[in-house]
Amino acid sequence: MDLTGNEYMEFVKNDRSLFYYPNDEPKNKFKFIKPKTSFQESTDSYWHYILFDHKLPQQGWKIHLTANIKDAQKLLLTVSQYLNNQQVSYKFIDTIDAMLLSNSKYGDRTESGKFITVYPVNTAEFVQLLPALAKITQDFLEGPYILSDQEWQDSHVFYRYGAFKAMKTVIDGAEVYAIIDNKHNLVEDKRLPYYYQPDFIVEPEQLKNNVQHYDQNEFKKLMKYNVDFSLHYSNAGGVYHAVFKGKEWVLKEGRAFAGLDANGNDGFNRIKHEYKILKQLAEIPTVVDVYESFKAWKHQYLVEEYLQGDTLADFVDSQYPFTANKQKKNEYLTKTVKIITALLKAINQIHQKGIAIGDLQPDNIIILDTDKVKLIDFENAQKASAAYNPGLATPGYSDFNAKTFAEADRIALYKIARYLILPTATGFDWAPELEAVQDKNISNEFGKQIVEFLHNLKKQLNLNFNSDSRHPQYYYQNLTVPSTPFSLNQLNQNIAEVAKGISDNLNYNFKGLIYGDIPQYSSEISYYSVANGAFGAIMALNRSQTLDQKSKQEINIWLEQQLPNLKKLLAERTTDIGLFTGLSGIATILYELGYTKISYSIMKKIQTNVALKLTDDISIYSGLAGVGLAFLCFYGQTKKTIYLQNAIDLGKQVMQIIKHERYTEKTDSGLITGWLGAALFLWKLSIVTKAKQYKQAALRIYQVVIKNSLQLTSDGAFIKDNSYSYERLIPYVNHGSAGLALLMIEFLQDDPKVFTKKELEILLKILKQNDVFVTFFAGLFDGFLSLLILDNAFAICTNNKVTLKKKYNLLNNYLVAQNGGVMVPGRFGFKCSLDLTTGSSGLLLLLTDIKQHTWNAWLPLLRSK
């Protein structure tokens, strides 16, 4: 579930689609020499495989060849012909686009540079291939150094020991790639940004002399800095904290031929360029001070002052008054106006030097301890008057409607200013009318003065947005805001318009039926999953009773067409069985639709699935708790004891895992993906079986989370998160306090005396802090919709709708419309999403709950008879 914005870039390039979707069949495929003898050929979204008929081992020494993008095609022709003649299996990156992505700034550092992978059948063949491949590639241009491998004698050839075929195991609760050790155990196949050799592997004799000796003078300037820790890594190079002459410095590294931007510049040359720019801006006090730049070995380095402070993004995360009182809001606004004013002055001074920053965004702005600002990262800086064609651009802050780099800076500053006041991924440029909608809500929350400040800033920046430029960054058309603003008084109309947005965009010729978040494309079963695929949308449309007869017929036809593929997936041992991610959730929805025979077949297959016995995943989302709840529901419907026994077996397994797993600050406590979900399953198991041990286990889990992860503040009660460099307090359903509160409400529904007075006070504190003005995403589990789930549950239990009504109106900050159908921008706000976890299906289920006075329509579980 946790993906970075950069992973979305390959799914947003088609500006004719409003939704995330993989690139169409690429036309820039690499050409290679086809073997003349028998071989197997296949491709995936990244690799092109050529495998000969001999059997490959599961693991062994493998060879990687690096290449320069300028002559990679010629190198492939040469190497493929040689390997074909030797009948050695190999794979290569399939397209030029994929190679550029692999070597881009935010590509995977452990994979960067690996253009061709060679699979020797044994160690003897491996040691023979090393010098042979080095010789035939010696005249080609140098490529990126492969960080995870050992280089063979200053050549294009690298090697490491690892798996040939994907094997996985679970270590400390996380699934990792694996190899088999000398005791026949699965251990982690470590894929690190430096060479690692497993301790049970003996290096071949021929490799022991493969030691590179470098002139120490190459490192002389670098060695004078005492590098003590890293600040940031990217494929372009690292950023390090260093000490020299008793002073702290930042050491920026630029790798040659790696970290490519859209204009083909690598990290090495961008560092040289940045040094030149910083020297020109040395007199401006808000620009970071630069000390020197030099080359060491294959890398270029830049040394600049170390700044004590937070990035602007961290400042918003830690200081934004999401739930604060009026005094804290005013304090935040005072700081914000001061920051924006300082940024405006800094940008004007930089532009007066004839330079534009080029990539102005919150992570490149440092707020010093004195609340003054400093600007860093000028590697994308250009002439202010130059036509805007950035090599690097940060989604959400770049604007390709800008004519010059200077105009792009001004637009970025305005977007940053709005982000400081309303930090949401649904930016004002999604629709021409959305800015006014958001301004109204900002005025209601913070006062009209800050809105006037934003309007004056826009005038000072000389920004005259027209309707043609008010469209999503990755979509070519204008959108609108909902024709009926969201209000509880308009609930039925809101439901109809959200349902229309889904129904109008169903694709009955697509196995996924809808277009959801990018995990939908991660596996075959994901196209159908409740979380991101077809069955989440079908569930939403069915439970909301918004399908007309024609749509019902079309969905039934689509289902009949997809059943053979579902049966095929059912036969595969590796198919995901999770409630939200796989087969058990699909089974419940099929049952709900009347497809009982196939739903029974799925549940029967799950009963014998070996993955149930091997997994350490205890979550509702993808693990044992979710499958267990599905079994309980089928027992409730059918009264077949086999389903109850399956649930009991899983309950015992969950209890064993909890018993042996140590709860730490990194443990996932979440209701959806963590321990609290396991507690919900065990609690419901105790209700059905009347067995006290499950209830006691559920309460122990709840108490462990309360003790270790709950943070009480003057604003309420939150779940602590320490996955960042600072502690965050999380309010959401997943990973947060709203999820804890929902669990407590479920407990209370079944046992009104379960909690002490002190524990009930905690619940009230959570409900108090749930009065949140804004979240970055709209999502059902990790965004604004998740807070409304709790508001709705509270309203049902107390008949108090004040908070629900207020937050319901704030949905207007996030929503857009097309042809009368309401749409939800998905994660990161790049495209819209129709799925349950991030998009319209989740919204429709939430609205259905509000209408039906329930709070769990979003759970893919059957109602017991």
C-alpha positions in Angstrom: 0.0 0.0 0.0 2.9 2.3 0.6 4.1 3.7 -2.7 6.1 6.8 -3.6 5.0 9.5 -6.0 7.7 8.5 -8.4 6.3 5.0 -8.8 3.2 6.6 -10.2 5.0 8.4 -13.1 4.8 5.5 -15.5 1.0 5.4 -15.0 0.2 9.1 -15.7 1.9 9.8 -19.0 -1.2 9.3 -21.2 -2.9 12.7 -20.8 -6.0 11.5 -22.7 -6.9 9.3 -19.8 -8.3 10.7 -16.5 -7.1 7.5 -14.7 -4.0 5.7 -13.8 -3.1 3.2 -16.5 0.2 1.6 -17.7 1.8 3.0 -20.8 0.5 1.6 -24.1 2.6 -1.0 -25.9 5.9 0.9 -26.3 7.2 1.6 -29.8 10.9 2.1 -28.8 11.8 -1.5 -28.2 15.4 -2.6 -28.4 16.4 -4.8 -31.3 18.4 -8.0 -30.7 19.8 -11.0 -32.6 17.4 -13.9 -32.3 18.9 -17.3 -31.7 19.0 -19.8 -34.5 18.5 -22.8 -32.2 15.5 -23.7 -30.0 14.8 -21.2 -27.2 11.9 -19.7 -25.1 11.1 -16.0 -25.5 8.9 -13.9 -23.2 8.4 -10.4 -22.0 7.0 -8.6 -19.0 6.5 -4.9 -18.4 10.2 -4.4 -18.1 12.4 -7.4 -19.2 12.7 -9.4 -22.4 13.8 -13.0 -21.7 15.7 -15.4 -24.0 16.0 -18.8 -22.3 17.6 -21.8 -23.8 16.4 -25.4 -23.2 18.9 -26.4 -20.5 17.7 -26.2 -17.0 18.8 -23.2 -14.9 19.6 -23.5 -11.3 17.5 -21.7 -8.7 20.4 -19.5 -7.7 24.0 -18.9 -8.5 26.5 -16.4 -9.8 24.9 -14.0 -12.3 26.4 -11.4 -14.6 25.1 -7.9 -15.3 26.2 -5.7 -18.1 25.9 -1.9 -17.9 25.5 0.3 -21.0 25.4 3.9 -22.0 22.0 5.0 -23.4 23.8 6.4 -26.5 25.1 3.0 -27.8 23.1 0.5 -25.7 21.4 -0.7 -28.9 24.7 -1.6 -30.5 26.0 -3.3 -27.4 22.9 -5.4 -27.2 23.3 -6.6 -30.8 26.9 -7.6 -30.0 26.2 -9.3 -26.7 23.0 -11.1 -27.8 24.8 -12.7 -30.8 27.6 -13.9 -28.6 25.3 -15.4 -25.9 23.1 -17.0 -28.6 26.2 -18.7 -30.1 27.1 -19.9 -26.6 23.5 -20.9 -25.8 23.6 -18.9 -22.5 20.2 -17.7 -21.2 19.8 -13.9 -20.6 17.4 -11.1 -20.3 17.6 -7.4 -21.2 15.6 -4.2 -20.6 12.9 -4.3 -23.3 12.6 -0.6 -24.2 14.5 2.6 -24.2 11.9 4.2 -22.0 12.4 1.4 -19.4 16.1 1.9 -19.5 15.7 5.7 -19.0 13.4 5.0 -16.0 15.9 2.5 -14.5 18.7 5.0 -14.7 16.6 8.1 -13.8 17.1 10.1 -10.6 14.5 8.2 -8.6 15.0 4.8 -10.1 15.9 1.8 -7.9 19.6 2.2 -6.9 20.0 -1.6 -6.6 18.8 -2.1 -10.2 20.4 1.0 -11.9 22.8 0.2 -14.7 21.6 -3.4 -15.2 20.9 -3.5 -18.9 21.6 -7.2 -19.6 21.4 -10.0 -17.1 23.2 -13.3 -17.9 22.4 -16.6 -16.3 25.4 -19.1 -16.4 24.3 -22.7 -15.8 27.2 -23.3 -13.4 30.3 -21.7 -11.8 32.6 -22.9 -14.6 30.6 -21.2 -17.2 30.3 -18.1 -15.1 34.1 -17.6 -14.8 34.6 -18.2 -18.5 32.0 -15.6 -19.4 33.4 -12.8 -17.4 36.6 -12.1 -19.5 34.8 -13.0 -22.7 32.0 -10.5 -22.2 34.5 -7.8 -21.0 36.4 -8.2 -24.2 33.5 -7.9 -26.6 32.1 -4.8 -24.8 35.4 -3.0 -24.2 35.0 -0.5 -27.1 31.5 0.7 -26.0 30.8 3.9 -24.1 31.0 3.7 -20.3 27.6 3.1 -18.5 26.4 3.6 -14.9 28.4 1.8 -12.2 26.2 -1.1 -10.8 26.2 -0.4 -7.1 24.9 -3.8 -6.0 27.6 -5.8 -7.8 31.3 -6.3 -8.0 32.9 -4.9 -11.1 35.0 -7.2 -13.3 38.4 -5.6 -14.1 37.2 -2.0 -14.9 34.8 -3.2 -17.6 31.1 -3.2 -18.5 30.8 -6.5 -16.7 29.6 -6.9 -13.1 28.5 -9.9 -11.0 26.8 -11.0 -7.8 25.5 -14.2 -6.2 21.7 -14.4 -6.0 18.5 -16.0 -7.1 17.8 -16.8 -10.7 14.1 -17.5 -10.0 12.0 -15.5 -7.6 11.8 -17.0 -4.2 10.4 -15.3 -1.2 10.2 -15.7 2.6 8.9 -13.7 5.6 11.5 -12.1 7.9 10.3 -10.0 10.9 6.9 -9.8 9.4 8.0 -8.6 6.0 8.1 -10.6 2.8 11.5 -10.5 1.2 13.3 -12.0 -1.8 15.2 -15.2 -0.7 17.9 -17.7 -1.6 18.6 -21.1 -0.1 21.6 -21.3 2.3 23.9 -24.3 2.9 21.5 -25.7 5.5 18.6 -25.6 3.0 16.9 -22.7 4.7 15.4 -19.7 3.0 17.4 -16.6 3.9 17.1 -13.1 2.5 18.6 -12.4 -0.9 20.0 -9.0 0.0 19.7 -6.5 -2.8 21.8 -3.6 -1.5 23.3 -0.5 -3.0 26.7 -2.0 -2.5 28.3 -5.4 -3.1 27.3 -8.2 -0.7 28.3 -11.8 -0.8 26.3 -14.3 1.3 28.5 -15.7 4.1 27.8 -19.3 3.1 29.2 -18.8 -0.5 32.8 -19.4 -1.4 34.1 -17.1 -4.1 35.6 -18.9 -7.1 39.4 -18.9 -7.2 39.4 -16.9 -10.4 37.7 -14.0 -8.7 40.1 -13.6 -5.8 42.5 -11.6 -7.8 39.8 -9.3 -9.1 40.7 -6.5 -6.8 40.6 -2.9 -8.2 43.5 -0.7 -7.2 42.9 3.0 -7.6 45.3 6.0 -7.3 44.6 7.4 -3.8 45.2 10.9 -5.1 41.8 10.5 -6.8 40.2 10.6 -3.4 42.4 13.2 -1.7 39.8 16.0 -1.6 37.1 13.7 -0.6 39.0 12.1 2.2 39.5 15.4 4.0 35.8 15.3 4.9 34.7 13.2 7.8 31.4 11.8 6.4 29.3 10.6 9.4 25.8 9.9 8.1 23.6 10.1 5.0 20.8 12.7 4.6 19.3 11.4 1.4 19.9 8.9 -1.4 18.8 8.8 -5.0 20.0 7.1 -8.1 21.8 10.3 -9.0 24.0 10.0 -5.9 24.0 10.4 -2.1 23.7 13.5 0.1 25.8 13.2 3.2 26.5 15.1 6.4 30.2 15.8 6.8 32.6 17.6 9.1 35.7 19.6 8.0 37.7 22.0 10.1 35.2 21.7 12.9 32.3 22.9 10.7 29.3 20.9 9.5 28.8 20.6 5.7 26.5 18.9 3.2 28.3 16.7 0.7 26.3 16.2 -2.5 27.4 13.4 -4.8 26.7 13.1 -8.6 27.0 9.7 -10.3 28.1 9.6 -13.9 25.6 8.2 -16.5 23.1 7.6 -13.7 20.2 9.7 -12.3 19.2 10.8 -15.8 16.7 13.6 -16.2 14.2 14.2 -19.0 16.8 16.1 -21.0 19.4 13.3 -20.6 21.6 15.0 -18.0 23.1 12.8 -15.4 23.9 13.4 -11.7 27.5 14.1 -12.4 26.8 17.0 -14.7 23.9 18.4 -12.7 26.2 18.8 -9.7 28.8 20.7 -11.8 25.9 22.9 -13.1 24.6 23.5 -9.6 27.9 24.7 -8.3 28.2 27.2 -11.2 24.7 28.5 -10.4 25.3 28.8 -6.6 28.5 30.8 -7.2 26.4 33.3 -9.3 23.9 33.6 -6.4 26.4 33.8 -3.6 25.3 37.3 -2.6 21.7 36.4 -1.9 21.3 35.6 1.8 18.4 33.1 1.3 20.4 30.9 -1.0 22.5 28.1 0.5 26.2 29.0 0.7 28.5 26.8 -1.4 32.1 25.9 -0.5 33.6 23.9 -3.3 33.1 21.3 -6.0 35.5 18.5 -7.1 35.7 15.1 -8.9 36.7 12.0 -6.9 36.9 8.6 -8.8 33.8 8.4 -11.0 31.7 11.0 -9.1 31.4 14.8 -8.9 30.9 16.4 -5.5 29.6 19.7 -4.2 30.1 21.0 -0.7 27.6 23.4 0.8 26.7 24.7 4.3 24.7 22.4 6.6 21.5 24.1 7.6 19.8 23.4 11.0 16.1 23.3 10.3 13.2 21.5 8.7 12.1 21.3 5.1 8.9 23.2 4.4 7.2 19.8 3.9 8.3 18.7 7.3 7.2 22.0 8.7 3.7 21.5 7.5 3.6 17.9 8.7 4.7 18.8 12.2 3.1 22.3 12.7 -0.1 22.5 10.6 -3.0 23.0 13.0 -5.1 20.1 11.7 -7.1 20.0 15.0 -5.8 23.0 17.0 -7.5 25.8 18.8 -7.8 29.3 17.5 -4.5 30.5 19.2 -2.5 27.8 17.5 -4.1 28.5 14.1 -3.2 32.2 14.4 0.4 31.3 15.4 0.7 29.0 12.4 -0.8 31.7 10.0 1.6 34.3 11.3 4.6 32.0 10.6 3.1 31.0 7.2 2.7 34.6 6.0 6.3 35.4 7.1 7.6 32.4 5.2 5.7 33.2 2.0 6.8 36.8 2.1 10.4 35.8 2.5 10.1 33.3 -0.4 8.6 36.0 -2.6 11.6 38.3 -1.8 14.1 35.5 -2.4 12.6 34.6 -5.8 12.6 38.2 -7.0 16.3 38.6 -6.0 17.2 35.3 -7.9 15.2 36.4 -11.0 17.0 39.8 -10.9 20.2 37.8 -11.4 18.7 36.3 -14.6 18.3 32.9 -13.0 15.2 30.8 -12.2 15.2 27.9 -9.7 13.4 25.5 -12.0 12.2 23.0 -9.3 10.8 25.1 -6.5 9.0 22.8 -4.1 8.6 22.2 -0.3 11.5 19.8 0.0 13.9 22.3 -1.4 13.0 25.0 1.1 14.6 24.9 4.6 12.9 26.7 7.5 15.7 27.6 9.9 15.4 27.5 13.7 15.0 31.3 13.5 12.0 30.9 11.1 14.1 32.3 8.3 14.1 30.5 4.9 17.0 29.1 2.9 16.7 27.7 -0.6 18.6 24.5 -1.6 18.9 22.3 -4.7 19.6 24.4 -7.8 20.6 21.6 -10.1 17.6 22.3 -12.3 18.2 26.1 -12.4 18.2 27.8 -15.8 18.0 31.2 -17.3 14.9 33.0 -16.1 13.9 33.9 -19.6 14.5 30.4 -21.1 11.5 28.4 -22.4 10.2 26.1 -19.7 11.5 22.6 -20.5 12.6 21.1 -17.2 14.8 18.1 -16.9 13.4 17.5 -13.4 10.0 18.6 -12.2 8.0 17.9 -9.0 4.4 16.9 -9.7 2.0 19.3 -8.0 4.4 22.2 -8.1 5.4 22.2 -11.8 3.1 23.6 -14.5 3.8 22.9 -18.1 1.6 25.8 -19.1 4.4 28.1 -18.0 6.1 29.8 -20.9 9.4 30.5 -19.1 11.4 29.1 -16.1 10.7 32.4 -14.3 7.0 32.0 -14.7 7.2 28.4 -13.5 8.9 29.6 -10.3 6.1 32.1 -9.7 3.4 29.5 -10.3 5.3 27.1 -7.9 5.4 29.8 -5.2 1.6 30.3 -5.4 1.0 26.6 -5.2 3.3 26.3 -2.2 1.5 29.2 -0.5 -1.8 27.4 -1.0 -0.3 24.1 0.1 0.7 25.8 3.4 -2.9 26.8 4.0 -4.6 23.8 2.5 -2.2 20.8 2.3 -4.2 18.6 -0.1 -3.2 16.7 -3.2 -6.3 18.0 -5.0 -4.8 21.3 -6.1 -6.8 24.3 -7.2 -5.9 23.7 -10.9 -8.1 20.5 -11.1 -11.0 22.7 -12.2 -11.6 26.4 -12.9 -14.1 26.7 -10.1 -12.3 24.7 -7.4 -10.1 27.5 -6.2 -13.2 29.5 -5.1 -14.7 26.4 -3.4 -11.5 25.9 -1.5 -11.1 29.6 -0.7 -14.6 29.6 0.9 -13.6 26.7 3.2 -10.2 28.3 4.1 -12.1 31.5 5.0 -14.5 29.6 7.2 -11.6 27.8 9.0 -8.9 30.6 9.2 -10.7 33.8 8.4 -11.0 35.9 5.2 -7.7 37.8 5.7 -5.6 34.8 4.7 -7.7 34.3 1.6 -7.1 38.0 0.7 -3.4 37.5 1.3 -3.4 34.6 -1.2 -5.3 36.8 -3.8 -2.8 39.6 -3.3 0.1 37.2 -3.7 -1.3 36.0 -7.0 -1.5 39.6 -8.2 2.1 40.3 -7.1 3.3 37.2 -8.9 1.4 38.5 -12.0 -0.5 35.2 -12.5 -3.5 35.4 -14.6 -4.8 31.8 -14.9 -7.3 31.3 -17.6 -9.8 28.4 -17.8 -7.7 26.6 -20.4 -4.9 26.2 -17.9 -7.2 25.0 -15.1 -7.0 21.3 -15.7 -5.2 18.4 -14.0 -1.5 18.4 -14.8 -1.8 14.9 -16.4 -5.1 15.3 -18.2 -5.8 17.5 -21.2 -9.3 18.6 -20.5 -11.0 20.9 -18.0 -13.1 19.4 -15.3 -15.7 21.0 -13.1 -16.8 20.9 -9.5 -19.9 18.8 -8.6 -23.1 20.4 -9.8 -24.7 19.7 -6.5 -22.3 20.8 -3.7 -21.8 18.1 -1.1 -24.1 18.6 1.9 -26.0 16.2 4.1 -29.2 17.8 2.8 -28.2 16.7 -0.7 -27.1 13.1 0.3 -29.3 11.3 -2.2 -28.2 13.5 -5.1 -24.6 13.2 -4.0 -24.9 9.4 -4.1 -26.4 9.5 -7.5 -23.7 11.7 -9.0 -20.8 9.6 -7.5 -22.5 6.4 -8.8 -22.8 8.1 -12.2 -19.1 8.9 -12.2 -18.3 5.2 -11.7 -20.9 3.8 -14.0 -20.0 6.2 -16.9 -16.4 5.0 -16.7 -16.9 1.2 -16.5 -15.0 -0.6 -19.3 -16.7 -3.9 -20.0 -14.0 -4.9 -22.4 -11.3 -4.6 -19.6 -10.8 -7.4 -17.1 -10.3 -4.8 -14.4 -13.7 -3.2 -15.3 -12.6 0.1 -13.5 -9.4 2.1 -13.4 -8.1 2.2 -9.8 -4.9 3.0 -8.0 -1.7 1.5 -9.5 -1.6 -1.6 -7.3 -4.5 -2.8 -9.5 -1.8 -3.6 -12.1 0.6 -5.4 -9.8 -0.8 -8.9 -10.4 -3.6 -10.8 -12.3 -5.8 -11.1 -9.2 -5.4 -7.3 -8.4 -7.4 -6.4 -11.5 -10.4 -8.0 -9.7 -9.6 -7.2 -6.1 -11.9 -5.4 -3.7 -9.2 -2.9 -2.8 -8.2 -1.6 -6.2 -10.1 -3.6 -8.8 -13.4 -4.6 -10.2 -15.1 -6.1 -7.2 -14.7 -3.1 -5.0 -16.7 -1.0 -7.6 -19.3 -3.8 -8.1 -19.7 -4.0 -4.3 -20.2 -0.2 -4.1 -22.7 0.0 -6.9 -24.6 -3.0 -5.6 -24.8 -2.0 -2.0 -25.7 1.6 -2.8 -28.6 0.3 -5.0 -27.6 2.7 -7.8 -27.5 0.2 -10.7 -30.2 0.4 -13.3 -31.4 -2.7 -15.1 -29.1 -2.2 -18.1 -26.0 -1.8 -16.0 -26.9 -4.9 -14.0 -27.1 -6.9 -17.2 -23.8 -5.5 -18.5 -22.0 -6.3 -15.2 -23.5 -9.8 -15.3 -22.3 -10.3 -18.8 -18.8 -9.1 -17.8 -18.8 -11.5 -14.8 -19.7 -14.4 -17.0 -16.8 -13.5 -19.3 -14.4 -13.2 -16.4 -15.3 -16.4 -14.6 -13.0 -18.7 -16.6 -10.1 -16.4 -15.7 -11.1 -16.4 -12.0 -11.3 -20.2 -12.1 -7.8 -20.3 -13.6 -6.5 -18.0 -10.8 -8.2 -20.2 -8.3 -6.1 -23.2 -9.5 -2.8 -21.3 -9.0 -1.2 -21.8 -5.6 0.3 -18.3 -5.5 -2.9 -16.3 -6.1 -3.6 -13.8 -3.3 -6.3 -14.9 -0.9 -6.7 -11.7 1.1 -10.0 -10.1 1.9 -9.2 -6.8 0.2 -6.4 -8.0 -2.0 -7.5 -11.4 -3.2 -9.9 -14.3 -3.4 -11.7 -14.2 -0.1 -13.1 -10.7 -0.7 -14.1 -11.6 -4.2 -15.9 -14.7 -2.9 -18.0 -12.7 -0.6 -19.1 -10.3 -3.3 -19.9 -13.1 -5.7 -22.1 -14.7 -3.0 -23.8 -11.3 -2.5 -24.5 -11.2 -6.3 -26.0 -14.7 -6.4 -23.0 -16.5 -7.7 -23.0 -18.9 -4.8 -21.5 -21.9 -6.6 -18.2 -20.2 -7.6 -18.1 -18.4 -4.2 -18.2 -21.8 -2.4 -15.5 -23.1 -4.8 -13.3 -20.2 -3.9 -13.7 -20.7 -0.1 -13.1 -24.4 -0.4 -9.9 -23.7 -2.3 -8.8 -21.2 0.4 -9.3 -23.8 3.1 -6.5 -25.9 1.7 -4.3 -23.0 0.5 -0.7 -23.6 1.9 -0.2 -19.8 2.1 -2.5 -19.7 5.1 -0.1 -21.9 7.0 3.0 -20.0 6.0 2.1 -16.4 6.3 2.8 -14.1 9.2 0.4 -11.5 7.8 -2.4 -11.1 10.5 -4.2 -8.1 8.9 -7.7 -7.7 7.7 -6.4 -6.2 4.4 -4.4 -9.1 3.1 -3.9 -11.6 5.9 -5.3 -14.1 8.3 -7.8 -11.8 10.0 -9.5 -10.9 6.8 -9.8 -14.5 5.6 -11.0 -15.5 9.1 -13.7 -12.9 9.0 -14.8 -14.1 5.5 -15.1 -17.7 7.0 -17.2 -16.4 9.9 -19.5 -14.7 7.4 -19.9 -17.8 5.3 -20.7 -19.7 8.5 -23.3 -17.1 9.4 -24.9 -17.5 6.0 -24.7 -21.3 5.6 -24.3 -22.6 9.2 -21.8 -25.1 7.7 -19.4 -25.9 10.6 -16.4 -26.3 8.3 -16.4 -22.5 7.9 -16.5 -22.0 11.6 -13.7 -24.5 12.1 -11.6 -22.7 9.5 -12.1 -19.5 11.3 -11.2 -21.1 14.6 -8.0 -22.5 13.1 -7.0 -19.1 11.8 -7.8 -17.5 15.2 -5.4 -19.9 16.9 -2.8 -19.1 14.3 -3.2 -15.4 14.8 -2.8 -15.8 18.5 0.4 -17.8 18.1 1.9 -15.1 15.8 0.9 -12.4 18.2 2.4 -14.4 21.1 5.8 -14.7 19.4 6.0 -11.3 17.7 7.5 -8.5 19.7 5.6 -5.2 19.5 8.0 -2.3 18.6 7.6 1.3 17.5 7.8 0.0 13.9 5.0 -2.5 14.4 1.9 -1.8 12.2 -0.9 -1.2 14.7 -3.5 -0.4 12.1 -7.1 -1.6 11.9 -6.7 -2.4 8.2 -3.2 -3.6 7.8 -2.0 -4.4 11.4 -2.7 -5.6 14.9 -6.0 -3.9 15.6 -7.5 -5.7 12.6 -6.4 -9.0 14.2 -8.1 -7.9 17.4 -11.4 -7.3 15.6 -11.3 -10.8 14.1 -10.5 -12.5 17.4 -13.3 -10.4 19.1 -15.9 -11.4 16.5 -14.7 -15.0 16.7 -15.3 -14.9 20.5 -18.9 -13.6 19.9 -19.7 -16.5 17.5 -18.0 -19.3 19.5 -18.7 -17.9 23.0 -15.0 -18.8 23.7 -13.4 -16.4 26.1 -9.8 -17.0 25.0 -10.4 -15.1 21.8 -12.0 -12.2 23.5 -9.1 -12.1 26.0 -6.6 -12.2 23.2 -8.4 -9.3 21.4 -8.3 -7.2 24.5 -4.6 -7.9 25.0 -3.8 -6.7 21.5 -5.9 -3.6 22.1 -4.1 -2.9 25.4 -0.7 -3.4 23.9 -1.5 -0.8 21.2 -2.9 1.6 23.8 0.2 1.2 26.0 2.8 1.5 23.3 1.3 3.6 20.5 -1.3 5.9 21.9 -0.3 9.6 22.4 -2.5 11.8 24.5 -2.3 15.5 23.8 -4.3 18.7 24.6 -5.9 18.3 21.2 -7.0 14.6 21.6 -5.6 11.1 21.3 -3.5 9.9 18.4 -1.6 6.8 17.2 2.2 7.6 17.1 4.1 6.9 13.9 8.0 6.9 13.9 8.6 5.9 10.3 9.9 9.4 9.5 12.8 11.3 11.0 10.3 12.7 13.5 7.3 11.5 15.4 3.9 11.9 13.6 0.5 11.6 15.2 -1.9 9.8 12.9 -5.7 10.2 13.0 -6.8 7.8 10.2 -8.7 4.5 10.1 -5.5 2.7 9.0 -2.4 3.3 11.2 -4.3 5.8 13.2 -6.7 6.7 16.1 -9.9 6.6 14.0 -9.2 2.9 13.5 -8.7 2.4 17.2 -12.0 4.2 17.9 -13.9 2.1 15.5 -12.6 -1.0 17.1 -13.6 0.3 20.5 -17.1 1.1 19.2 -17.4 -2.4 17.9 -16.4 -3.8 21.3 -19.0 -1.6 23.0 -21.7 -2.7 20.7 -21.2 -6.3 21.7 -20.3 -5.6 25.4 -21.3 -2.2 26.8 -19.3 -2.9 30.0 -16.0 -3.9 28.3 -14.2 -0.6 29.1 -13.2 1.3 32.2 -14.1 4.9 32.7 -10.5 5.9 31.8 -10.7 3.9 28.5 -14.0 5.6 27.7 -12.3 8.9 28.2 -9.7 7.9 25.6 -12.5 7.2 23.1 -14.0 10.6 23.8 -10.5 12.2 23.2 -10.2 10.5 19.9 -13.7 11.7 18.9 -12.7 15.2 19.9 -9.5 15.3 17.8 -11.4 13.8 14.8 -12.5 17.3 14.0 -9.8 17.6 11.3 -10.0 20.4 8.6 -7.9 18.8 5.9 -5.8 15.7 5.0 -3.5 15.3 2.0 -5.4 12.4 0.4 -9.1 11.8 0.2 -8.7 8.0 0.6 -11.0 5.7 2.5 -8.3 4.2 4.8 -5.5 6.9 4.9 -7.3 10.1 4.1 -10.3 12.4 4.7 -12.9 9.7 4.0 -11.5 7.6 6.8 -12.3 10.3 9.3 -15.8 10.5 8.1 -16.2 6.8 8.8 -15.7 7.5 12.4 -17.8 10.7 12.4 -20.7 8.6 10.9 -20.3 5.8 13.6 -20.3 8.5 16.3 -23.4 10.1 14.8 -25.2 6.8 14.8 -24.3 6.0 18.4 -25.1 9.5 19.8 -27.5 11.0 17.3 -25.0 14.0 17.2 -24.3 14.9 13.6 -22.4 18.2 14.1 -18.9 17.0 13.2 -20.3 14.7 10.5 -22.1 17.6 8.9 -19.1 19.9 9.0 -16.7 17.4 7.6 -19.2 16.2 4.9 -19.2 19.8 3.6 -15.4 19.8 3.5 -15.5 16.9 0.9 -16.0 19.8 -1.6 -12.2 20.5 -1.2 -11.4 17.2 -2.9 -14.1 16.4 -5.5 -14.3 17.2 -9.2 -16.8 16.3 -11.9 -17.1 15.3 -15.5 -20.4 15.1 -17.5 -22.4 15.2 -14.3 -20.5 12.4 -12.6 -18.5 13.1 -9.4 -14.8 12.0 -9.4 -12.2 11.5 -6.7 -8.5 12.4 -7.4 -6.5 9.5 -6.2 -3.2 9.2 -4.3 -0.9 12.1 -5.0 -3.6 13.8 -7.0 -2.1 13.0 -10.4 -5.2 11.1 -11.8 -8.6 10.2 -10.6 -9.4 6.7 -9.2 -12.5 4.7 -9.2 -11.4 2.1 -6.6 -12.4 1.4 -3.0 -9.2 2.4 -1.1 -8.4 5.6 -2.9 -11.3 6.6 -5.1 -14.9 6.9 -6.0 -16.0 3.4 -4.9 -14.8 4.1 -1.3 -16.7 7.4 -1.4 -19.9 5.8 -2.6 -19.7 3.1 0.2 -19.2 5.8 2.8 -22.2 7.8 1.5 -24.2 4.5 1.5 -23.3 4.0 5.1 -24.5 7.5 6.1 -27.8 7.0 4.3 -28.4 3.5 5.7 -27.3 4.4 9.3 -24.5 1.8 9.2 -20.7 2.3 9.4 -19.2 -0.8 7.7 -20.6 -1.1 4.2 -16.9 -0.7 3.0 -16.0 -4.1 4.6 -16.4 -6.9 2.0 -18.3 -9.1 4.5 -21.7 -10.8 4.3 -24.5 -9.8 6.6 -25.4 -12.8 8.8 -28.9 -14.2 8.6 
